[in-house]
Amino acid sequence: MHLNDTGESYAVGQRGLILKSADAGASWQPVLTGSKGNFLGVTTNEQGQVVITGMRVMLRSHDRGATWKEIRDGDTTTDWYQAVKTVSGSGRVMAVGHSGKIIQIGS
């Protein structure tokens, strides 16, 4: 789950579950991406980027979750990443996954 300062919140789970809240978690709506991945982590930044990590899947949105694109760089389709965090003000995202591997995802 990720809650940001604007009240926009995201929660992720298994079988492609993504929930979004615009009111700091008072109500939730499903977000459809077409993915059936097992999601483990989610983060956002001030520019509207949302990154979701999981088991052999990673998704990114540049428009606050309106549209999504799968990240297929490196081992994102064969490994898993759980902890994910945006680097404030940079557009970069850091993710930690299997065997302690740390990767940087560009803007």
C-alpha positions in Angstrom: 0.0 0.0 0.0 1.1 3.5 -0.7 -0.5 6.7 0.6 0.8 10.0 -0.7 0.4 13.6 0.6 -2.4 14.4 -1.9 -4.7 11.7 -0.5 -4.3 9.6 -3.6 -3.6 6.0 -2.4 -2.9 2.6 -4.0 -3.1 -0.9 -2.7 -2.0 -4.0 -4.7 -2.3 -7.7 -4.3 -2.6 -11.1 -6.1 -4.1 -11.8 -9.5 -3.6 -8.3 -10.8 -5.5 -6.6 -7.9 -5.0 -2.8 -7.9 -7.1 -0.5 -5.8 -7.0 3.3 -5.9 -8.4 5.8 -3.4 -8.7 9.6 -4.1 -9.8 10.3 -0.5 -6.9 9.0 1.7 -8.4 5.6 1.9 -12.0 6.3 2.8 -13.2 4.6 -0.3 -11.5 2.4 -2.9 -12.0 1.7 -6.6 -10.5 -1.2 -8.7 -8.0 -0.3 -11.4 -8.0 -2.5 -14.5 -4.7 -3.2 -16.2 -5.3 -6.5 -17.9 -2.4 -8.0 -15.8 -3.0 -11.1 -13.6 0.4 -10.7 -11.9 1.0 -11.1 -8.2 1.8 -7.6 -7.1 4.0 -7.0 -4.0 4.7 -3.2 -3.9 3.6 0.1 -5.1 4.9 3.7 -5.0 4.0 7.1 -6.6 5.7 10.4 -7.1 4.7 14.1 -7.4 4.6 14.0 -11.2 1.9 11.3 -11.3 4.1 8.3 -11.9 2.9 5.0 -10.3 5.2 1.9 -10.2 4.0 -1.5 -9.2 6.4 -4.4 -8.5 5.7 -8.1 -8.2 6.5 -11.6 -9.1 7.9 -11.6 -12.6 5.9 -8.4 -13.4 6.4 -4.7 -13.1 4.0 -2.0 -14.3 4.3 1.8 -14.7 1.9 4.6 -15.2 2.8 8.2 -16.0 -0.7 9.5 -15.6 -1.8 8.6 -12.1 -3.0 5.1 -13.1 -5.1 6.0 -16.1 -2.9 4.0 -18.4 -0.3 1.3 -17.7 2.8 -0.1 -19.5 4.7 -3.3 -18.5 8.4 -2.7 -17.6 10.3 -5.5 -19.3 13.9 -4.3 -18.6 16.5 -6.6 -17.2 15.1 -9.4 -15.1 11.7 -7.8 -14.3 9.9 -10.6 -16.1 11.8 -13.5 -14.6 12.5 -12.3 -11.0 10.5 -10.6 -8.3 10.8 -7.2 -6.6 8.9 -6.2 -3.5 10.0 -3.0 -1.7 9.8 0.0 -4.1 10.3 3.7 -3.4 10.5 6.8 -5.5 13.5 9.1 -5.1 11.9 12.5 -4.3 12.1 15.1 -7.1 14.0 12.8 -9.5 11.5 10.6 -11.2 13.7 7.6 -10.4 12.5 4.5 -8.6 14.5 2.0 -6.5 13.3 -1.5 -6.0 14.6 -4.4 -3.8 13.9 -8.0 -4.6 15.0 -11.6 -4.7 18.3 -12.3 -3.0 18.6 -8.7 -1.9 19.0 -7.4 -5.5 18.5 -3.6 -5.8 17.7 -2.0 -9.1 17.0 1.5 -10.3 14.2 2.2 -12.7 14.7 5.3 -14.8 12.1 8.1 -15.3 
